[in-house]
Amino acid sequence: MTSNKSDKLKHYLFIAITALSVACSGQIPFACNYLNEPKPSKTPILFGKGVVSVEGENTHACTFSPDGNMLIFSRYPEGKSYIMMFANDQWTNPTEAFFTGKETSFSADGKKVFYYKSDGDIYYNEKTESGWGNSISVGTAINTPGSTMDVIEYYPSVTDDGTLFFSRNGKWTEGRIMYSTYSNGQYNAPVDIGLPVNTGGALHEYVAPDKSYMIFNSPQAGSYTGLD
């Protein structure tokens, strides 16, 4: 899975930043600081050149915490996530994340960060008074046993009401976008989002916190790159 994803994720950083620009400007009560770079517009620009976006590396899945003070991104070929913190009006240099995984999403209150591990399952860490807790599986309602390409779960995206959207099946043409609601302290049986999204493969979804829009990749007919 890693080599396939590495070859085709070079444009994700632009997609993620465009989506987060809308979220920061319209739904979160703070002014996003994009590493002191211009606020994203309709024209894609390289983000964090030499710091986040590094020559020869594949950087993607860029996520800001709800308060705007933490930036997490994933990088290949090492397959790790990195964190930058905003304090005293400046960003720290990237350091390896406190979890082992990639493609992250925060809960609405910023107290949980979700990601997927190389075993093909989705996990989260919860913030405590002393830092971040241990890695916790989202449960067997979402994570299917085994780690073959057709049963993996990845790319979590959490909305304001706690619904967890995610991708299932790492084969591009067979990828499915699913979602699971959260109630009574656990995730419910996932639901296939269905047509027309899951047509000819759909994966790597970003869902707006209020569910007003979704951005995803698909190799379906008409794709310019084979995974638009």
DRENPARO-895018 format. One record per residue: residue number from 1; x, y, z of N, C-alpha, C in turn. Coordinates in steps of 0.001 Angstrom, whole numbers, always signed. Each point is the difference from the previous one (the first is absolute). Layout:
[pt NUM; [X; Y; Z]; [X; Y; Z]; [X; Y; Z]],
...
This chain:
[pt 1; [+830; -1215; +0]; [-830; +1215; +0]; [+858; +1256; +0]],
[pt 2; [+1085; -23; +761]; [+804; +1206; +130]; [+536; +490; -1325]],
[pt 3; [+549; -902; -821]; [+580; +429; -1273]; [-1052; +558; -932]],
[pt 4; [-1187; -589; -15]; [-1086; +490; -844]; [-416; +1397; +420]],
[pt 5; [-161; +191; +1320]; [-411; +1300; +511]; [+1089; +1034; -232]],
[pt 6; [+1272; -404; +137]; [+1095; +949; -168]; [+34; +576; -1390]],
[pt 7; [-322; -807; -986]; [+67; +440; -1382]; [-1071; +1008; -345]],
[pt 8; [-1114; +18; +738]; [-1144; +754; -471]; [-509; +1068; +954]],
[pt 9; [+754; +322; +1020]; [-488; +940; +1007]; [+670; +1358; -59]],
[pt 10; [+698; +320; -1070]; [+785; +1218; -35]; [-834; +1267; -13]],
[pt 11; [-1272; -92; -357]; [-819; +1201; -75]; [-890; +185; +1215]],
[pt 12; [+66; -894; +984]; [-948; +51; +1111]; [+166; +1230; +877]],
[pt 13; [+1224; +473; +123]; [+230; +1146; +875]; [-778; +1207; -479]],
[pt 14; [-95; +187; -1308]; [-782; +1103; -552]; [-1478; -180; +329]],
[pt 15; [-516; -1225; -159]; [-1406; -270; +283]; [-305; +267; +1465]],
[pt 16; [+839; -517; +896]; [-252; +162; +1431]; [+7; +1459; +413]],
[pt 17; [+942; +769; -499]; [+97; +1402; +388]; [-1188; +796; -524]],
[pt 18; [-463; -283; -1205]; [-1172; +682; -540]; [-1214; -267; +878]],
[pt 19; [-192; -1260; +382]; [-1142; -358; +839]; [+99; +667; +1362]],
[pt 20; [+1173; -13; +606]; [+164; +598; +1315]; [-165; +1502; -30]],
[pt 21; [+303; +617; -1111]; [-192; +1436; -126]; [-1462; +365; +176]],
[pt 22; [-877; -796; -600]; [-1429; +259; +132]; [-438; -210; +1438]],
[pt 23; [+492; -1089; +633]; [-383; -284; +1374]; [+459; +1103; +944]],
[pt 24; [+1231; +447; -172]; [+536; +1018; +904]; [-705; +1336; -154]],
[pt 25; [-354; +349; -1230]; [-601; +1305; -229]; [-1476; +33; +352]],
[pt 26; [-661; -1187; -8]; [-1439; +46; +165]; [-559; -708; +1207]],
[pt 27; [+782; -894; +647]; [-604; -817; +1032]; [+757; +16; +1325]],
[pt 28; [+1235; +411; -12]; [+786; -42; +1218]; [+353; +1431; +411]],
[pt 29; [-279; +396; +1247]; [+170; +1396; +416]; [+1440; +394; +297]],
[pt 30; [+890; -173; -958]; [+1353; +503; +159]; [+565; +290; -1383]],
[pt 31; [+1044; +799; -46]; [+632; +329; -1276]; [+1139; -979; -248]],
[pt 32; [-148; -848; -1030]; [+1030; -989; -303]; [+1304; +679; -379]],
[pt 33; [+1083; -542; +500]; [+1312; +468; -397]; [+655; -1112; -811]],
[pt 34; [+94; +202; -1301]; [+531; -1021; -898]; [+1517; +153; -125]],
[pt 35; [+698; -159; +1122]; [+1452; +166; +32]; [+402; +1366; -540]],
[pt 36; [-832; +1017; +308]; [+230; +1379; -453]; [+0; +131; -1525]],
[pt 37; [-638; -939; -667]; [-111; +52; -1448]; [-1377; +530; -381]],
[pt 38; [-198; +396; -1276]; [-1295; +536; -426]; [-1133; -991; +235]],
[pt 39; [-1145; +509; +350]; [-1180; -844; +170]; [-349; -662; -1322]],
[pt 40; [-317; -1291; -7]; [-304; -699; -1247]; [-1170; +635; -746]],
[pt 41; [+92; -60; -1319]; [-1071; +503; -852]; [-318; -1068; -1041]],
[pt 42; [-545; +393; -1125]; [-365; -964; -1032]; [+1210; -555; -745]],
[pt 43; [+1145; +657; +140]; [+1210; -456; -683]; [+877; -793; +970]],
[pt 44; [+272; -1279; -276]; [+852; -796; +891]; [+1416; +571; +84]],
[pt 45; [+549; +21; +1210]; [+1384; +441; +190]; [+717; -1031; +861]],
[pt 46; [+1305; -90; -152]; [+787; -923; +807]; [+20; +499; +1434]],
[pt 47; [-293; -892; +942]; [-135; +394; +1396]; [+1246; -388; +803]],
[pt 48; [+540; +963; +725]; [+1111; -272; +896]; [+1226; -558; -700]],
[pt 49; [+396; +623; -1094]; [+1130; -504; -779]; [+1253; -98; +862]],
[pt 50; [+627; -1177; -31]; [+1220; -222; +761]; [-225; -367; +1454]],
[pt 51; [-1239; +160; +482]; [-324; -341; +1384]; [-1035; -1111; +48]],
[pt 52; [-1150; +251; -606]; [-1034; -1029; -131]; [+185; -749; -1316]],
[pt 53; [-40; +732; -1092]; [+205; -592; -1325]; [+1501; -4; -298]],
[pt 54; [+586; -1176; +57]; [+1445; -149; -159]; [+304; -699; -1313]],
[pt 55; [+981; +504; -705]; [+396; -572; -1282]; [+390; -1477; +167]],
[pt 56; [-549; -841; -888]; [+313; -1421; +33]; [-854; -802; +959]],
[pt 57; [-843; +668; +778]; [-900; -670; +932]; [-1442; +182; -471]],
[pt 58; [-861; -885; +434]; [-1414; +40; -369]; [-801; +403; +1236]],
[pt 59; [-398; +1268; +70]; [-702; +529; +1165]; [-1488; +150; -297]],
[pt 60; [-845; -458; +916]; [-1442; +91; -243]; [-779; -81; +1320]],
[pt 61; [-1326; +21; -112]; [-890; -124; +1156]; [+323; +1020; +1084]],
[pt 62; [+10; +1259; -373]; [+327; +1093; +911]; [-1248; +395; +800]],
[pt 63; [+112; +6; +1327]; [-1164; +231; +854]; [+321; +990; +1112]],
[pt 64; [-838; +1032; +144]; [+113; +931; +1122]; [-948; -436; +1112]],
[pt 65; [+435; +178; +1248]; [-883; -227; +1134]; [-1070; +1081; +4]],
[pt 66; [-1152; -247; +660]; [-1068; +1000; +18]; [+411; +1368; +543]],
[pt 67; [+964; +50; +915]; [+431; +1301; +516]; [+1100; +628; -846]],
[pt 68; [+455; -702; -1039]; [+996; +541; -912]; [+1428; -43; +503]],
[pt 69; [+228; -623; +1151]; [+1331; +29; +597]; [+827; -1260; -233]],
[pt 70; [-557; -977; -680]; [+755; -1203; -324]; [-223; -352; -1465]],
[pt 71; [+1074; -313; -676]; [-41; -407; -1400]; [+618; -1390; -110]],
[pt 72; [-735; -944; -569]; [+496; -1359; -190]; [-8; -312; -1492]],
[pt 73; [+1056; -616; -484]; [+17; -444; -1385]; [+748; -1325; -96]],
[pt 74; [-292; -745; -1055]; [+629; -1291; -237]; [+1037; +135; -1102]],
[pt 75; [+1005; -859; +53]; [+1062; +95; -998]; [+479; -1397; -398]],
[pt 76; [+129; -170; -1305]; [+589; -1220; -553]; [+1356; +343; -609]],
[pt 77; [+956; -955; -114]; [-204; -1454; +122]; [+70; -541; +1423]],
[pt 78; [+349; +828; +989]; [+143; -540; +1351]; [-1338; -401; +621]],
[pt 79; [-1108; +505; -539]; [-1304; -405; +507]; [-260; +447; +1419]],
[pt 80; [+462; +1208; +361]; [-185; +515; +1348]; [-786; +1311; -15]],
[pt 81; [-489; +377; +1162]; [-660; +1284; +163]; [+885; +934; +818]],
[pt 82; [-119; +1288; -290]; [+796; +1020; +676]; [-915; +1093; +544]],
[pt 83; [+466; +649; +1061]; [-802; +1015; +684]; [+773; +1314; +77]],
[pt 84; [-727; +1099; -206]; [+530; +1338; +236]; [-974; +704; +934]],
[pt 85; [+511; +776; +956]; [-827; +713; +959]; [+152; +1508; -195]],
[pt 86; [-1118; +724; +197]; [+7; +1458; -110]; [-79; +593; +1398]],
[pt 87; [+1050; +702; +393]; [+53; +623; +1330]; [+885; +1231; -74]],
[pt 88; [-369; +1018; +754]; [+765; +1262; +17]; [+157; +571; -1409]],
[pt 89; [-1091; -104; -754]; [-72; +565; -1350]; [+983; -623; -978]],
[pt 90; [+389; -1244; +243]; [+858; -664; -971]; [-202; -1521; +48]],
[pt 91; [+362; -659; -1116]; [-134; -1448; -98]; [+1319; -675; +367]],
[pt 92; [-102; -1124; +693]; [+1172; -806; +285]; [+405; -780; -1254]],
[pt 93; [+1189; -540; +10]; [+417; -883; -1078]; [-737; -1336; +111]],
[pt 94; [-150; -727; -1106]; [-698; -1291; +50]; [+735; -1009; +883]],
[pt 95; [-756; -726; +803]; [+534; -1113; +785]; [-914; -1203; -207]],
[pt 96; [+531; -1200; +198]; [-805; -1199; -184]; [-1193; +8; +954]],
[pt 97; [-1123; -474; -495]; [-1235; +4; +784]; [+94; -938; +1196]],
[pt 98; [-886; +201; +964]; [-43; -818; +1202]; [-695; -1326; -251]],
[pt 99; [-482; -226; -1211]; [-655; -1245; -376]; [+701; -575; -1226]],
[pt 100; [-224; -1279; -237]; [+556; -657; -1175]; [-1130; -237; -994]],
[pt 101; [-123; +871; -960]; [-1070; -96; -974]; [+8; +1212; -898]],
[pt 102; [-995; +119; -867]; [-41; +1099; -963]; [-1433; +290; -424]],
[pt 103; [-159; +1106; -763]; [-1317; +443; -505]; [-940; +273; +1165]],
[pt 104; [+131; +1176; +595]; [-645; +299; +1270]; [-1259; +854; -137]],
[pt 105; [-794; -33; +1068]; [-1178; +853; +112]; [-269; +233; +1479]],
[pt 106; [-365; +1235; +355]; [-303; +342; +1383]; [-1499; -83; +269]],
[pt 107; [-339; -319; +1241]; [-1384; +138; +433]; [-309; +1487; +109]],
[pt 108; [-1278; +360; +69]; [-414; +1408; +4]; [+594; +779; +1167]],
[pt 109; [+174; -653; +1143]; [+552; +694; +1168]; [+1530; -48; +45]],
[pt 110; [+629; -652; -981]; [+1449; -65; -60]; [+632; -950; +992]],
[pt 111; [-813; -766; +731]; [+541; -870; +1045]; [+308; -1412; -481]],
[pt 112; [-345; -304; -1232]; [+336; -1295; -581]; [+595; +223; -1386]],
[pt 113; [+1036; -765; -308]; [+556; +21; -1345]; [-65; -1423; -543]],
[pt 114; [-614; -141; -1170]; [-212; -1294; -632]; [+1014; -207; -1123]],
[pt 115; [+347; -1242; -274]; [+970; -323; -1039]; [-97; -1493; -303]],
[pt 116; [+712; -428; -1037]; [+39; -1435; -243]; [+1433; -491; +77]],
[pt 117; [+154; -1250; +440]; [+1313; -614; +135]; [+276; -926; -1184]],
[pt 118; [+1239; -471; -56]; [+409; -881; -1087]; [-699; -1355; +56]],
[pt 119; [-671; -302; +1128]; [-740; -1257; +64]; [-1353; +103; -692]],
[pt 120; [-303; +1183; -561]; [-1234; +166; -757]; [-1217; +317; +849]],
[pt 121; [+206; +452; +1241]; [-1110; +342; +892]; [+99; +1466; +438]],
[pt 122; [-1136; +544; +452]; [-72; +1382; +461]; [+69; +61; +1526]],
[pt 123; [+769; +964; +499]; [+201; +189; +1441]; [-163; +1473; +348]],
[pt 124; [+1; +278; +1300]; [+34; +1392; +449]; [+755; +96; +1313]],
[pt 125; [+504; +1187; +291]; [+580; +335; +1304]; [-832; +1125; +592]],
[pt 126; [-200; -46; +1298]; [-805; +1018; +684]; [+883; +864; +881]],
[pt 127; [-256; +1296; -29]; [+797; +938; +782]; [-415; -31; +1465]],
[pt 128; [+999; +3; +883]; [-237; +1; +1438]; [+685; +1218; +614]],
[pt 129; [-114; +153; +1307]; [+643; +1125; +674]; [+1526; -82; -86]],
[pt 130; [+531; -1205; -147]; [+1452; -184; -29]; [+560; -188; -1412]],
[pt 131; [-868; +78; -1008]; [+464; -186; -1378]; [-985; -816; -813]],
[pt 132; [+532; -849; -869]; [-853; -841; -831]; [+81; -1445; +461]],
[pt 133; [-1157; -637; +98]; [-65; -1378; +473]; [+486; -1005; -1034]],
[pt 134; [-201; -1274; +319]; [+445; -1074; -869]; [-912; -177; -1211]],
[pt 135; [+500; -725; -970]; [-751; -290; -1213]; [-1167; -938; +298]],
[pt 136; [-1191; +362; -485]; [-1211; -787; +251]; [-681; -323; -1334]],
[pt 137; [-361; -1242; -205]; [-713; -394; -1216]; [-1416; +538; +15]],
[pt 138; [-529; +394; -1158]; [-1388; +467; -64]; [-982; -1157; +120]],
[pt 139; [+494; -1209; -8]; [-855; -1152; +248]; [-285; -858; -1219]],
[pt 140; [-484; -1198; +273]; [-242; -980; -1058]; [-1212; +320; -868]],
[pt 141; [-824; +944; +417]; [-1113; +395; -866]; [+532; +655; -1265]],
[pt 142; [+1168; +653; +104]; [+613; +672; -1145]; [+1184; -806; -537]],
[pt 143; [+909; -390; +881]; [+1203; -715; -418]; [-296; -1467; -264]],
[pt 144; [+239; -445; -1209]; [-199; -1401; -345]; [+1299; -765; +226]],
[pt 145; [-85; -1283; +364]; [+1217; -774; +285]; [+853; -210; -1249]],
[pt 146; [+1321; -136; +228]; [+908; -193; -1113]; [+547; +1324; -500]],
[pt 147; [+986; -71; -884]; [+598; +1230; -525]; [+245; -95; -1503]],
[pt 148; [-778; -781; -695]; [+126; -77; -1450]; [-640; +1236; -624]],
[pt 149; [+351; +271; -1234]; [-434; +1227; -655]; [-1512; +183; -6]],
[pt 150; [-759; -1078; -59]; [-1448; +139; -149]; [-750; +162; +1316]],
[pt 151; [+701; -44; +1146]; [-713; +148; +1274]; [+557; +1130; +867]],
[pt 152; [+922; +802; -530]; [+563; +1068; +817]; [-970; +1179; +157]],
[pt 153; [+130; +705; +1110]; [-750; +1229; +245]; [+1018; +1124; +213]],
[pt 154; [-228; +1143; -617]; [+994; +1068; +47]; [-651; +1345; -287]],
[pt 155; [+774; +1044; +70]; [-380; +1391; -273]; [-1271; +437; +761]],
[pt 156; [+70; +41; +1349]; [-1158; +445; +780]; [-277; +1490; -176]],
[pt 157; [-1265; +368; +54]; [-418; +1400; -34]; [-1190; +132; +944]],
[pt 158; [+178; +772; +1080]; [-1000; +80; +1061]; [-763; +1321; -85]],
[pt 159; [-1322; -52; +100]; [-836; +1196; -100]; [-406; +489; +1395]],
[pt 160; [-649; +1136; +42]; [-360; +633; +1274]; [-868; -884; +894]],
[pt 161; [-857; -813; -600]; [-889; -847; +792]; [+638; -1335; +376]],
[pt 162; [+1292; -166; -293]; [+703; -1220; +379]; [-28; -1105; -1030]],
[pt 163; [-688; +219; -1111]; [-33; -1020; -1044]; [+1393; -194; -591]],
[pt 164; [+397; -1246; -151]; [+1309; -327; -549]; [-156; -502; -1438]],
[pt 165; [+482; +791; -943]; [+70; -430; -1387]; [+1368; -639; -224]],
[pt 166; [+68; -1027; -833]; [+1281; -648; -266]; [-65; -742; -1338]],
[pt 167; [+1178; -401; -472]; [+92; -755; -1246]; [+245; -1463; +325]],
[pt 168; [-556; -874; -813]; [+220; -1442; +167]; [+414; -586; -1345]],
[pt 169; [+972; -886; +30]; [+542; -681; -1172]; [+1054; +877; -678]],
[pt 170; [+1250; -446; +38]; [+1107; +762; -531]; [+218; -131; -1489]],
[pt 171; [-821; -782; -676]; [+104; -119; -1458]; [-744; +1172; -618]],
[pt 172; [+688; +811; -808]; [-563; +1258; -493]; [-1400; -156; -592]],
[pt 173; [-202; -992; -859]; [-1282; -128; -695]; [-1083; -641; +850]],
[pt 174; [+359; -451; +1204]; [-975; -658; +873]; [-190; +736; +1326]],
[pt 175; [+655; +1152; +145]; [-120; +753; +1242]; [-1432; +434; +267]],
[pt 176; [-389; -34; +1273]; [-1350; +397; +395]; [+91; +1018; +1130]],
[pt 177; [-794; +1040; -57]; [-106; +956; +1106]; [-1150; -432; +892]],
[pt 178; [+291; -107; +1284]; [-970; -455; +984]; [-155; +1064; +1087]],
[pt 179; [-1025; -152; +841]; [-103; +853; +1177]; [-629; -771; +1149]],
[pt 180; [+358; +422; +1207]; [-521; -636; +1199]; [-382; +1083; +999]],
[pt 181; [-1209; -51; +495]; [-445; +951; +1014]; [+494; -454; +1375]],
[pt 182; [+32; +953; +935]; [+527; -266; +1339]; [-1105; +214; +1030]],
[pt 183; [-249; -1008; +812]; [-1032; +127; +1035]; [+300; -959; +1146]],
[pt 184; [-369; +416; +1204]; [+196; -829; +1196]; [+1444; -483; +140]],
[pt 185; [+937; +883; -348]; [+1400; -310; +198]; [+621; -962; -982]],
[pt 186; [-657; -262; -1118]; [+582; -904; -982]; [-476; +329; -1412]],
[pt 187; [+736; -511; -971]; [-364; +209; -1398]; [-961; -1084; -457]],
[pt 188; [-986; +421; -766]; [-1003; -920; -497]; [+445; -651; -1301]],
[pt 189; [-728; -1002; -433]; [+333; -715; -1235]; [+114; +999; -1150]],
[pt 190; [+1082; -44; -769]; [+208; +972; -1082]; [-981; -174; -1147]],
[pt 191; [-235; +1114; -674]; [-925; +32; -1129]; [+778; +408; -1256]],
[pt 192; [-222; -697; -1088]; [+606; +359; -1282]; [-696; +1260; -517]],
[pt 193; [+786; +1028; -360]; [-615; +1262; -418]; [-764; -148; -1309]],
[pt 194; [+323; -1042; -765]; [-789; -335; -1181]; [+263; +857; -1224]],
[pt 195; [-890; -104; -959]; [+108; +746; -1253]; [-514; +1430; +199]],
[pt 196; [+485; +965; -782]; [+948; -162; -1109]; [+1471; +81; +421]],
[pt 197; [+283; +207; +1286]; [+1399; +146; +425]; [+784; -1288; -224]],
[pt 198; [-497; -1097; +520]; [+710; -1278; -122]; [-254; -639; -1350]],
[pt 199; [+509; +647; -1018]; [-147; -484; -1367]; [+1387; -186; -602]],
[pt 200; [+387; -1230; -257]; [+1298; -257; -596]; [+1165; +309; +909]],
[pt 201; [-243; -34; +1305]; [+1044; +280; +975]; [-115; +1398; +573]],
[pt 202; [+65; +127; +1325]; [-38; +1296; +681]; [+756; -144; +1312]],
[pt 203; [+858; +964; +309]; [+852; -123; +1171]; [+598; +1351; +389]],
[pt 204; [+664; +30; +1166]; [+670; +1203; +508]; [-941; +1198; +102]],
[pt 205; [-1103; -187; +703]; [-1003; +1050; +127]; [+364; +1014; +1073]],
[pt 206; [-271; +1262; -287]; [+8; +1042; +1021]; [-1431; +500; +91]],
[pt 207; [-594; -71; +1180]; [-1378; +441; +197]; [+13; +1243; +875]],
[pt 208; [-669; +1054; -430]; [-57; +1238; +776]; [-599; -283; +1375]],
[pt 209; [+434; +710; +1037]; [-510; -240; +1359]; [-1534; +3; +94]],
[pt 210; [-654; +856; -810]; [-1466; +55; +57]; [-649; -866; -1077]],
[pt 211; [+780; -825; -689]; [-453; -909; -1056]; [-540; +737; -1225]],
[pt 212; [+385; +1255; -179]; [-526; +765; -1130]; [+644; -370; -1326]],
[pt 213; [+1178; -618; +32]; [+641; -438; -1239]; [+1011; -1097; +292]],
[pt 214; [+391; -697; -1056]; [+1004; -1048; +119]; [+917; +61; -1217]],
[pt 215; [+1307; -209; +238]; [+980; -104; -1068]; [+578; -1405; +57]],
[pt 216; [+111; -653; -1136]; [+536; -1358; +7]; [+722; -288; -1309]],
[pt 217; [+745; -1100; -10]; [+691; -457; -1203]; [-766; -1143; -649]],
[pt 218; [+110; -106; -1314]; [-631; -1110; -699]; [+654; -215; -1357]],
[pt 219; [+206; -1264; -404]; [+515; -299; -1327]; [-1105; -220; -1026]],
[pt 220; [-1237; +389; +345]; [-1124; -253; -888]; [+188; +729; -1336]],
[pt 221; [-777; -366; -966]; [+95; +538; -1350]; [+22; +1531; +27]],
[pt 222; [+927; +588; -782]; [+132; +1444; -49]; [+1124; +534; +849]],
[pt 223; [+621; -875; +796]; [+1113; +419; +852]; [+1195; +371; -857]],
[pt 224; [+547; +1189; +232]; [+1135; +484; -793]; [+1294; -706; +377]],
[pt 225; [+205; -227; +1299]; [+1256; -619; +460]; [-123; -1491; +275]],
[pt 226; [-1214; -528; -69]; [-207; -1397; +397]; [-411; -105; +1460]],
[pt 227; [+7; +1123; +705]; [-470; +39; +1389]; [-356; +1437; +363]],
[pt 228; [-864; +631; -749]; [-383; +1400; +227]; [-840; +115; +1272]],
